[in-house]
Amino acid sequence: MSTKVLVVDDKQMMRDSVGATLQRAGYTVVVATNGKDAVGKIARHQPTVVVTDLKMPEMTGLELLQHLREADADLPVVLMTAYGTVGDAVEAMKHGAFDFVQKPFEGDQLVVVVRRAVEHRRLRQENDALKADHAERIVGPALVGSSGPMRSLATQIRQVAQSSGTVLIQGESGTGKEVVARTIHAHSQRRDRVMLCLNCAALSSSLLESELFGHERGAFTGADQLRKGRFELADGGTLLLDEISEVSPQLQAKLLRVLQEGQFERVGSSTSMRVDVRVIATTNRDLSRSVADGTFRQDLYYRLNVLPIAIPPLRSRVDDVPLLAGHFLAQVAQREGRDAKRFDAEALDMLKGYHWPGNVRELQNICERASVLCKGPVIGGGLIQPWLLSRESPVHVHASPAPPAAGMSTLVGSPPLQPPVQVDGAGPLRSLEEVEREEVLRALGRFNGNRTRTAQALGIGVRTLGLKLKKWKEQNLVAQSV
């Protein structure tokens, strides 16, 4: 991805000379004949650095600088100035110019200044991105496991990471979708660039639009300054859209345009911006069903589902439970600065025999709780047994892989999110959603309707529990009093 530099000068000879110098240094050069021309080209080409003459007709370099400070305060501006205007250049630096070069100058001198400006821009963007992501970033469990499903998943991740295509990760709550997404980014060609995460279910439609695309100053009440959105901040890197199924139909159309064309407008602006962002989306729903019932756009689903990955639930890879449990116990010990505890044989048998409706997140919670409450170095089955939900009717998944996508191996063609499941002794096949609903209602009954305790026992968030109950009420699948 070549870095763009906009060269602004009213003299063609100077534009040609500076442009040729920067092109030889490996930069993509866009030229403008004056300040007004530069304003339009900045909006269209989104340069990383602007190199402009100071003395120009109609709009001077200083006036252009002032305009850019209002539009994008982080855009580095390098001034070219003659000997008699050095004082003006110094004054311009007080108003936000990055640096200046005095004519006549050597080509190497200009390249060094531009290179410093590019690095400055990169560091500012990464700093902004880290600030934006800090409040949401959650360090999840590592990808631990040696079972067949996990080996297949690891192969999928390696294949997908080498591509720049959009990824759709589907899996039940607590299976580690964000961990898989971050692993894909860490092994991709964008690993040295920023990765941002946005939970689409946590914000209203209007706030989500602003978070995704940014807004102009005065775009709405309370918008007292320009704000960059996640797509803009993640330019050159990766954007993780968690719970993509919760995006409103209006925003789905705007997301489709970004994925198709790489363009968007900030809220309150009519100027299109172009970005290069790899999108990874996650969902705990079967989006093909959402398309069928009309709640999710079919064209957006196809655009997201370029590289599909289905994460297996923990109950389908119980051989990994001892490894995961040891990993989580070691994490707690390291955090607390003490020796790691371990489960005895009885406790491990209980963990391996459990059906894990809360998946890996539930196992992590149990391991942390046991580490804190166990007085000795060995955790027995008697301690953890009350924390496990009823183990009646363990779930066994019977699913066949879906056909591979064109051009991909069978490991990338992933099975449906909610394949039919057989509940021992229950007779007919039922979907995982039906089984999940029964487990949630059973847990609610055990805790007398207390959602906080129910969510903790299931290994999910209270908000996630509330969203599930709300959906089931709307579908008349549970009582309105639940």
C-alpha positions in Angstrom: 0.0 0.0 0.0 1.9 3.0 -1.4 1.8 6.3 0.7 0.2 9.3 -1.1 1.8 12.7 -1.0 -0.1 15.8 -2.4 2.3 18.3 -4.0 0.8 21.9 -4.3 2.5 24.6 -6.3 1.4 27.0 -9.0 4.5 26.5 -11.0 4.6 23.4 -13.2 8.4 23.0 -13.1 8.4 22.9 -9.3 5.5 20.4 -9.3 7.2 18.1 -11.8 10.6 18.3 -9.9 9.2 17.6 -6.5 6.8 15.0 -7.8 9.6 13.1 -9.6 11.8 13.2 -6.4 9.1 11.7 -4.2 8.1 9.1 -6.8 11.7 7.9 -6.9 11.5 7.6 -3.1 8.5 5.2 -3.5 5.6 7.6 -2.8 2.4 7.9 -4.9 2.2 11.6 -5.9 -0.9 13.7 -6.5 -0.4 17.2 -7.8 -2.5 20.4 -7.4 -2.0 23.7 -9.1 -3.2 25.9 -6.3 -4.8 25.9 -2.8 -8.4 25.6 -4.0 -7.4 22.7 -6.3 -5.7 21.1 -3.4 -8.8 21.2 -1.2 -10.8 19.2 -3.7 -8.0 16.6 -4.3 -7.4 16.1 -0.5 -11.1 15.1 -0.2 -10.8 12.7 -3.1 -7.4 11.1 -2.6 -6.9 11.3 1.2 -3.1 11.9 1.1 -0.9 11.1 4.1 1.2 14.2 3.7 0.8 17.6 1.9 3.8 19.4 0.5 2.8 22.9 -0.5 4.4 26.2 -1.7 3.9 29.1 0.7 3.4 31.9 -1.8 0.6 31.1 -4.2 -2.2 33.2 -5.8 -5.8 33.0 -4.6 -5.1 30.8 -1.6 -1.7 30.9 0.0 0.1 28.0 1.6 -0.8 29.5 5.1 -4.5 29.8 4.2 -4.4 26.2 2.9 -2.8 25.1 6.2 -5.5 26.9 8.2 -8.2 25.1 6.1 -6.6 21.7 6.7 -6.3 22.3 10.5 -10.1 22.6 10.6 -10.8 19.6 8.4 -8.1 17.2 9.6 -5.8 18.5 12.4 -3.6 15.4 12.1 -2.7 15.8 8.4 1.0 16.8 8.3 1.8 19.8 6.1 5.3 20.5 4.8 5.9 24.0 3.5 8.3 25.0 0.6 9.6 28.5 1.1 12.0 30.9 -0.5 14.7 32.6 1.5 12.7 35.8 2.0 9.7 34.0 3.5 11.4 31.9 6.1 9.9 34.1 8.8 6.4 33.3 7.4 7.2 29.6 7.4 8.3 29.8 11.1 5.0 31.5 11.9 3.1 28.8 10.0 4.7 26.2 12.1 3.3 27.9 15.1 -0.1 27.4 13.5 0.4 23.6 13.0 2.7 23.1 10.0 4.8 20.0 10.4 8.1 21.4 8.9 9.4 23.5 6.1 12.2 23.3 3.5 13.9 26.3 2.1 14.3 26.7 -1.7 16.5 25.7 -3.4 16.7 22.4 -1.6 18.2 19.0 -2.4 15.9 16.1 -3.2 17.2 14.0 -0.3 16.5 16.8 2.1 12.8 16.8 1.1 12.5 13.1 1.2 13.8 13.0 4.8 11.3 15.6 5.9 8.4 13.8 4.1 9.5 10.4 5.6 9.4 12.0 9.1 5.9 13.4 8.4 4.6 10.0 7.2 5.9 8.3 10.4 4.4 11.1 12.5 1.0 10.6 10.8 1.2 6.8 11.4 2.0 7.2 15.1 -0.8 9.7 15.6 -3.3 7.3 13.9 -2.2 4.4 16.0 -2.4 6.4 19.1 -6.0 7.6 18.2 -7.0 4.1 17.4 -5.7 2.7 20.7 -7.5 5.3 22.6 -10.7 4.6 20.8 -10.4 0.9 21.3 -9.1 1.0 24.9 -12.5 1.0 26.6 -13.8 -2.0 24.7 -10.7 -4.2 24.2 -11.2 -7.4 26.2 -8.4 -9.9 26.4 -10.0 -13.3 25.6 -8.8 -16.8 26.1 -6.1 -18.1 23.9 -6.7 -20.6 21.1 -5.9 -23.7 23.2 -6.7 -27.3 22.1 -5.4 -30.3 20.1 -8.7 -31.9 19.2 -9.7 -32.6 15.6 -12.1 -29.6 15.5 -9.4 -27.3 16.8 -6.8 -28.5 14.3 -9.3 -27.9 11.5 -10.0 -24.4 12.9 -6.3 -23.6 13.1 -5.9 -24.7 9.4 -8.8 -22.4 8.5 -7.3 -19.5 10.3 -3.9 -19.9 8.5 -5.7 -20.1 5.1 -7.9 -17.1 5.8 -5.2 -14.9 7.3 -3.2 -14.9 4.0 -6.2 -13.4 2.2 -7.5 -9.8 2.3 -11.1 -11.0 1.9 -13.9 -10.2 4.4 -14.4 -12.9 7.1 -17.6 -14.0 8.7 -17.1 -15.8 12.0 -20.1 -17.7 13.3 -20.4 -19.5 16.6 -22.3 -19.7 19.9 -21.8 -17.2 22.6 -18.6 -17.8 24.5 -16.8 -19.9 21.9 -14.0 -17.3 21.3 -15.1 -15.5 18.1 -13.1 -12.4 19.0 -10.0 -14.5 19.8 -10.2 -16.1 16.4 -10.6 -12.7 14.8 -7.5 -11.3 16.5 -5.6 -14.4 15.6 -6.4 -13.9 12.0 -5.2 -10.3 12.1 -2.1 -11.3 14.0 -1.1 -13.7 11.1 -2.2 -11.4 8.3 -0.2 -9.0 6.2 -1.8 -6.2 8.2 -0.4 -7.5 11.5 1.7 -4.4 11.9 -1.3 -2.1 11.4 -4.0 -1.4 13.9 -7.0 -3.6 14.6 -10.1 -2.1 16.1 -13.2 -3.7 17.6 -16.8 -2.4 17.7 -19.7 -4.2 19.4 -22.7 -3.5 17.1 -25.2 -4.6 19.8 -24.0 -2.1 22.4 -25.0 1.1 20.6 -28.2 2.6 19.2 -28.4 2.9 15.4 -27.5 6.6 15.4 -24.6 6.2 17.7 -23.4 3.2 15.8 -23.4 5.2 12.6 -21.3 7.9 14.2 -18.9 5.3 15.7 -18.4 3.6 12.3 -18.2 6.6 10.0 -17.4 9.5 12.2 -19.2 12.9 12.1 -18.6 16.5 11.2 -18.7 19.3 13.7 -22.3 20.4 14.1 -23.7 17.3 12.4 -26.1 16.8 15.3 -26.8 18.1 18.8 -23.7 17.6 20.9 -21.3 17.2 18.0 -19.1 20.0 19.1 -16.0 18.8 17.2 -15.1 16.6 14.3 -14.8 12.9 15.1 -13.2 10.2 13.1 -15.0 6.9 12.8 -13.7 3.4 13.2 -13.4 2.9 9.4 -11.2 6.0 9.1 -9.1 5.1 12.2 -8.6 1.5 10.9 -7.4 2.6 7.4 -4.8 0.1 6.3 -5.6 -2.3 9.2 -8.5 -4.5 10.3 -12.0 -3.7 11.8 -13.8 -6.3 13.8 -17.6 -5.8 13.8 -18.9 -7.9 16.7 -22.6 -9.0 16.7 -23.1 -7.9 13.1 -26.6 -9.3 13.1 -27.7 -6.4 15.4 -27.1 -3.7 12.8 -30.2 -1.8 11.6 -31.4 -2.2 8.0 -30.5 1.5 7.2 -26.9 0.9 8.4 -26.7 -2.4 6.6 -27.0 -0.5 3.4 -24.2 1.8 4.3 -22.0 -1.0 5.4 -22.6 -2.7 2.1 -21.3 0.3 0.2 -18.1 0.4 2.3 -17.5 -3.2 1.6 -18.2 -2.9 -2.1 -16.5 0.4 -2.9 -14.3 1.2 0.1 -16.0 4.6 0.4 -18.2 6.4 3.0 -19.2 9.8 4.3 -18.9 11.1 7.8 -22.3 12.0 9.3 -23.1 15.5 8.3 -20.7 15.5 5.3 -21.3 15.1 1.5 -17.6 14.4 0.8 -16.8 10.7 0.2 -13.7 9.2 1.9 -11.9 6.2 0.6 -10.3 3.7 3.0 -8.5 0.3 2.8 -9.9 -1.7 5.7 -10.3 -5.5 6.1 -13.5 -6.3 7.8 -14.0 -9.3 10.1 -17.6 -9.8 11.3 -18.9 -12.1 14.1 -22.3 -13.3 15.0 -23.9 -15.9 17.3 -26.8 -16.2 14.9 -27.3 -18.1 11.7 -27.3 -15.1 9.3 -28.7 -17.3 6.5 -31.9 -17.7 8.6 -31.9 -13.9 9.3 -31.8 -13.4 5.5 -34.7 -15.8 5.1 -36.9 -14.0 7.6 -36.1 -10.6 6.2 -34.1 -9.1 9.1 -30.7 -9.1 7.3 -29.9 -8.0 3.8 -29.1 -10.8 1.4 -26.5 -8.8 -0.5 -24.7 -7.7 2.6 -24.7 -11.4 3.8 -23.0 -12.5 0.6 -20.5 -9.6 0.9 -19.6 -10.6 4.4 -19.6 -14.4 3.9 -16.6 -14.4 1.5 -14.5 -16.4 4.0 -16.8 -18.2 6.5 -15.5 -19.7 9.7 -17.7 -21.7 12.1 -16.3 -22.1 15.6 -17.1 -25.5 17.2 -18.9 -25.3 20.6 -16.9 -26.7 23.6 -19.2 -29.7 23.9 -18.0 -30.9 20.5 -14.4 -30.9 21.6 -14.5 -32.0 25.3 -11.0 -33.5 24.9 -9.7 -30.0 25.0 -11.3 -29.2 28.4 -8.2 -30.4 30.5 -5.9 -28.3 28.4 -8.1 -25.2 28.6 -8.7 -25.7 32.3 -4.9 -25.9 32.9 -4.4 -22.8 30.8 -7.0 -20.8 32.7 -5.7 -21.9 36.1 -2.2 -20.9 35.0 -3.5 -17.5 33.9 -5.1 -16.9 37.3 -1.9 -17.9 39.1 0.3 -15.6 37.0 -2.1 -12.7 37.6 -2.3 -13.3 41.4 1.4 -14.0 41.7 1.0 -17.5 43.2 1.4 -21.2 42.3 -1.1 -22.6 39.9 -3.7 -25.0 41.2 -5.0 -28.1 39.5 -8.2 -30.1 39.2 -8.2 -33.7 40.5 -9.4 -36.6 38.4 -13.0 -36.5 39.7 -13.2 -32.8 38.9 -11.8 -33.3 35.4 -14.3 -36.1 34.7 -17.1 -33.7 35.8 -15.8 -31.0 33.5 -15.4 -33.3 30.5 -18.9 -34.7 31.1 -20.6 -31.3 31.2 -22.4 -30.0 28.2 -21.1 -26.3 28.4 -24.0 -24.1 27.3 -21.7 -21.1 28.1 -18.8 -22.7 26.1 -15.2 -21.6 26.8 -16.2 -18.5 28.6 -18.2 -20.6 31.2 -15.2 -22.8 31.7 -12.9 -19.8 32.2 -15.3 -18.4 34.9 -15.4 -21.7 36.7 -11.6 -22.0 36.7 -11.2 -18.5 38.1 -13.8 -19.1 40.8 -12.3 -22.4 41.8 -8.8 -20.8 42.0 -10.1 -18.2 44.4 -12.3 -20.4 46.6 -10.1 -23.6 46.8 -8.0 -23.5 49.9 -5.5 -26.1 48.9 -3.4 -26.8 45.7 -5.9 -29.4 44.3 -9.5 -28.5 43.3 -11.9 -31.4 43.9 -15.1 -32.3 42.3 -17.1 -31.4 45.4 -16.2 -27.8 45.0 -17.3 -27.3 41.4 -20.3 -29.7 41.2 -22.8 -27.1 42.5 -21.7 -24.6 39.9 -22.5 -26.9 37.0 -26.0 -26.8 35.6 -28.1 -30.0 35.5 -26.3 -32.5 33.3 -29.4 -34.3 32.2 -29.8 -34.7 28.5 -26.3 -33.9 27.4 -26.2 -32.5 23.8 -24.4 -34.4 21.0 -24.0 -32.5 17.8 -24.5 -34.3 14.5 -23.4 -32.1 11.7 -22.0 -32.6 8.2 -19.6 -30.0 6.7 -21.2 -27.7 4.1 -19.8 -27.7 0.6 -16.7 -25.6 0.2 -16.9 -22.1 -1.3 -15.5 -21.8 -4.8 -11.7 -21.8 -4.8 -11.4 -22.7 -1.1 -10.5 -26.0 0.5 -13.1 -28.0 2.4 -11.7 -26.7 5.7 -12.9 -23.2 4.8 -16.4 -24.2 3.7 -17.9 -24.2 7.2 -21.0 -26.0 8.6 -24.2 -24.1 9.5 -24.1 -22.3 12.8 -27.1 -24.2 14.2 -27.1 -27.8 12.9 -29.7 -30.2 14.1 -28.8 -31.8 17.5 -29.9 -35.0 19.1 -30.9 -34.8 22.8 -30.5 -38.3 24.3 -33.8 -39.8 25.0 -35.7 -36.9 23.6 -36.7 -38.5 20.3 -36.9 -36.0 17.4 -34.1 -33.7 16.3 -34.1 -30.2 17.7 -32.1 -27.1 16.9 -29.3 -25.8 19.1 -31.4 -22.7 19.7 -34.2 -24.8 21.2 -31.8 -26.6 23.5 -30.1 -23.3 24.4 -33.5 -21.8 25.3 -34.3 -24.7 27.6 -31.0 -24.4 29.4 -31.5 -20.6 29.9 -35.0 -21.1 31.2 -33.9 -23.9 33.5 -31.1 -21.7 34.9 -33.5 -18.8 35.4 -35.8 -21.1 37.4 -32.8 -22.2 39.6 -32.0 -18.6 40.4 -35.6 -17.5 40.8 -35.4 -15.2 37.8 -32.2 -13.4 38.9 -30.6 -12.5 35.6 -27.2 -11.6 37.0 -26.7 -14.9 38.7 -28.2 -16.8 35.7 -25.8 -15.0 33.3 -22.8 -15.9 35.6 -23.8 -19.5 35.8 -24.2 -19.7 32.0 -20.9 -17.9 31.4 -22.5 -15.1 29.4 -23.0 -11.4 29.9 -26.2 -10.0 31.4 -26.8 -7.9 28.3 -26.5 -11.0 26.1 -29.0 -12.9 28.3 -31.4 -9.9 28.0 -31.1 -9.8 24.2 -31.8 -13.5 24.0 -34.9 -13.2 26.2 -36.1 -10.2 24.3 -35.8 -12.0 21.0 -37.7 -15.1 22.3 -40.5 -12.9 23.7 -40.9 -11.2 20.4 -41.2 -14.6 18.8 -43.6 -15.7 21.5 -41.3 -18.6 22.5 -41.2 -17.6 26.2 -43.7 -16.0 28.6 -43.7 -12.2 28.6 -43.2 -12.4 32.4 -39.8 -14.0 32.1 
